[in-house]
Amino acid sequence: MSTVSAATLRGFITRIYVAAGVPEADAATVAALMTEADLNGADSHGVFRLPQYVRRMLAGGMNKQARPHIVEERAASALIDGDNGLGHLAVSLAAQTAIAKAKTAGVAWCGVRNGNHAGPASLYARMPMQAGMIGMYMAVGSANHLPPWGGLELLLSTNPIAIAVPAEEETDVVLDMATTVAAYGKVKVKAQRGEMMPEGWMIDRQGNPLLDPKRSSEGLLLPIGGYKGYGLALMLGLLAGTLNGAAMGRDVVDFNADDTSVTNTGQAILAIDIAAFGDPAQFRRNVDNLVRDLRDSERLPGTDRIWMPGEQSALKRREREATGIPIPPPLRAVLDTLADQVGAARLSA
């Protein structure tokens, strides 16, 4: 498997978007965020998504010249309209707005409507964290693959949530998870690589395990924790979608199958200024102490290490910064085809 540097990948994504008609500044912003996703090991949410995004733009389903903007605003809240553009632009604006408001109000909540798929949830939870705050992000998934508990009709999505909490000396604690056992993007990666899914990701409509990702349209994703995961997916969808006037339930457009319809994807981000609750440095030291207590606690036989959320992503990032981002042959072939299609230079090794 070949690898590319982060700078090379950013440059490639930028020129693909520019060739497709996206303004250069916007292309560079989105390229940086997509590369961050790959650096952190979110292989199903980085450059892997580029062909799909461009396909939707060229088909008219996404606005190449979008201008996300604030449509409702109060002291500690705002509603962003994504103008049906690249989701990364709208959610970035929401995160920046929440951070600025939290500096004054202590806590700020910003929602997004008329957006699109924006990559991994942790990208945006990390933004407040990098500003010395606690960040939380949630979204309505871009296709329904989850039925209500006990049902068969696909009315809910993977509806992810991410929470990022800064530490002082330890690795920052960053949880990024779908409310299904596996995000659908991981199913798509398995299909592209010709791999089978593990048992427990999906079932067919008779309740039997479904292992072939190429047959995923015939099956149902399973929620985490049974009915509790279903409930969590529902509530996150209400907060990130319904509250913002964004799509939820039957209104969600399957952006995997439909390149022309407006998805009206909803997201929400919360920023919490730690200074509003006490000394930020002491808080981070307390996080360190808790992390050490958990990691150093007694382990089950055969358990080599207790991991904190975000630690494995941090290790993968360090590895990829040093050795490059892996590009599997099937993905490289798709990216080469895309470059040829829009008339841009291919991705170099």
N, C-alpha and C positions, 0 to 999 in steps of 0.2 A: 504494500500500500504506500503510495507516495504521500509526501507532506508538503505543505506550503507555510510560509511565515505569515504572521498576522497582517503585516504590512502588505504583502502580496495579495492576500485574500481581500483586504479592504479595498485595495486598488481595483481588483477585478470586479467586485460587487458594484463599486461606484461607477465604473465605465459601462457596465451592463445597464444600470438604471439610466444613466445619461443617454446612452444609445436608444433606450426605450422611450425617452421623452421626459424624464424626471429632471427638474432643475438641479444643477450640480451641487448646491449647498445641501439640499434635501437628500440627494443621493449619497453624499458623504456622511451625513448624520445617520441614515439608516444602515449604511455599510458598516459603520463603526459599531453599531449596536448588534448587528447580525454576527460580526466577527467576535464580539464579546461573548455571544452565545456559544460559538464554537470553541473559543478558548476555555470556557467554563465546563465544557463537556456536554453541552445540550445539543447533541448532534442532530436531533430531529427538528430543531427550531432555529438553526442558523442558516448557512448557505444552502442547506438541503431544501429550504423553502423558496429560494430565489426563482427557480423556473415557474413555480406556481404563482407567485406574486406578479411576475412579468406577464405570464399568460393572461391573468385576469385584467391587468392594465390594458394590454393590447386588444382584448376582447370587449373592452368598455365597461367591465364590472367594477373597476377601481379608477379613481380620479388621479391622473399623473401630475396635475398641477394644483393639487389640493392645498388649501390654506386653513389648517385647524385654528379655531378661535374660541374665545370665551363667550357664551351666550347668556349665562346666569352667574351672578357673583355676589357673595356676601363676605363678611370678615373672615370666616373660617371655612368657606366652601366655594366651589366653582363647578360649573358644568361646561365641558368642552365639546364642541361639535367638530368631529374629525374631517368633515367635508369629503367623506368617502375616499380618503387618501390612504397612503401607507400607514398602517396602524402604529408603527413606531413613532411617527411624528406626533400624532395626537396624544399618545400616552406619555411621551417625553414632556410635552407641554403641560399635561396634567400633573406630572411629578414636579416639574419646576415651579408650577403655581402653588402646589401644596407645600413645598419647602419654604417658599417665600412667605406664605400666609402663616405657617406654623411658627416662624421666627417671631411673629407678633402675637398670634392667638394662642400659641402653645401646641395646638392640635389643628390640623386642617384635613379636609376630605374633598377630593375632586373626582368627579365622574366624567365619563366619556360616552357619547352617543355618536352614531354615524361613523364609527371607526371600522377597523379591519384587524385581522390577525396581526399580532405585534411581537411574536417570538416568545421566549420563556418568561414566566412570571417574575423570576428572580432579578431580571434586568432592571425592573422598575422598583421593586422593593429595595434594591441596593442603592438607588439614587438618594433617597433621604438618608440612608445609613452613611453614605459617603459624605453627606453634609453634617454628620454628627448626630443624626436623629435615628428614630426607629421607623422603618417603612413597612407598610403592608399593601399588597396588591391583590386584586381579584378580577376575574373576567368571566364572561359567558363564552364558552367554547365556540369555535367556528363551524361546527356541524353537530347534529344530535346523534349520539351513539349509545345513549343510556335511557332505558325505560324507567318509569316510576316503579318503586319496589313491588314486585309481584306482577308487573305488567309486561307487555310485549311491544307497545308502541314507543318509538324513539322520540321522546319529548324533552329530554335533557341532554346536556353535553358533559364534557370532562370538567368544566367549570373550575379552573385552577385557583390556588391561593399561594401567595408567597409572603413570608415575614422575615425581615432582616434586622438583626440586633447587633450593634457593635460591641466588640470586646476590646480590652486594653492590650494585652500581650498575646492572648490566645487567638485562634482563628475566629473571625466573626461568625456568629450563629445565623445561618441562612436556610430557612425551610422553603422548599419549592415543590409543590405536589399538586397533582390532579386529584379530583375527588373520585376518579376511577382507579382501579388497580394499576393500569398503565394508560398513559396519554396516547391518544390516537396517532400522534406523530411517530411514536415508537413502533406502532403497528406498520406504518408506512415505510419506515426504515427497514424493518424486517422483510417486507415485501420486496423492496428494491434490492436488498442483498441476497434474496433467495433463501432466507432463514425461516424456520418455524417459530411460532410463538410458544412460550411456556404455558402449561396448563394453569388456569386461573385468571388469564387476561380476558378471555371472551368465551361466550357460550353461544350455541345455535338456538333456534327458536323452539327447540324441544328441551332445552336445558342441558344439552351435552357439551363437553369441552370442544371449543373450536381452536385448532392449532395452526391452520393455514392462513397466513395474513392476506393472501390473494382472494380469500373467500370472506373477508371481513364484512363486506356489504350484506352478507347473509346472517350476521350475528349481532350480538349485543355486548358492549363492554360491561364489565362487572364493577360495581361501586366498592370503594374501600369500606371495610367494616360492615358489609351487608346494608341493612336499612339505614344505618347511621350515615353512611356515605351518600346514600340517596338523599337524605334530609339535608346534608351539608351542601350537596350540589344544588338543591332547590333554593336554599337560603342565599347562597352566594350569587346565584343567578338573579334573585330578586334585588339584591343590593347593587350588583354590577350592571344589570340589564334593565329590569322593570323600573327601578328608581330613576334611571336616566332617560327613559323613553326609548331605550334600545331594544333589540329583538330578544325574545325569550320564548321558550316553548315552541309552539307551532310556527312562530314567526322566524325562527332561526333558519338562515339559508345555508345549505351545505356547500361551503366554498370549495370543497374537493371535487364536486360534480357540476357546479354551476359557476361559470366564469363571467356571466353577464349581469346577474342580479345584484343589487346593492345589499350588502349583508347587514348593515346597521349594527355592527358589533359593539357591545357595551363593556366597559372596564371601569374600575374605580381604584383610587390610591389614597392611602391614609399616611400622613406624616405626623410624627409625634416628636416634639422638641424635648429632649430629655431634661434640659435645663429648667423646664417648667415644673419639674417634679423633684428636683434636687441637683446635686453636684454631678455633672456628666462623667467626670473622671472617676468618682467613687462608684457610680453605677457600672462603668466598664470594668472596674476592679472586682465588683461583686459578680459580674458575669463571668470573669476569669475564674473566680473561686468556685462558682457553681459548675462550670465546665470541668474543672479539675476534679471536683468531687464525683461527678458522674463518670468521667473517663477512668478514674482510678478506683472505682467501686468494684466489689467482688463480682467475678464473671462466671457464667456458666461453663462447665467443662467443654473444651473444644473451641471456645471463643477467644480469639487472639487479641481483639481490641474492641472497645466500645467507641463507636463513632458519634460525633456530633453532627447535626445537620449543617451542611456546607463544607465540611472538612475534605471530603473526597473531591468535591468540585475545585477546592483550592489547590489540592495536590495535582489534579489534572491540569489546572491552569499553569502551574509552575512547569510541569512537564512539557506542555505544548508551547509555552513561551520559549523553552530551551530547544526543543526538537522539531517544532512545527505542528500544524494542524493536519491530521490525517484526512485524506480524500480518497474514499474507496473507489475502485475502478468503475462500478456502475454509476456512482454519482459524478465522477469526472466525465464520463461519456455524455451524461445528460447536460452538464455544464458546457461542454464543448459544443453540443448541438445548439444550446441557447445562445452562446456567443456568436456562432455562425448565423443564427437566425436574425439577430439584431445588428449584426455587422460590427462586432467589437472583438478585440484581441482575446484569444483564449487564455485560460488560467495556466500560468507557467509553473513548473515544479519548483 
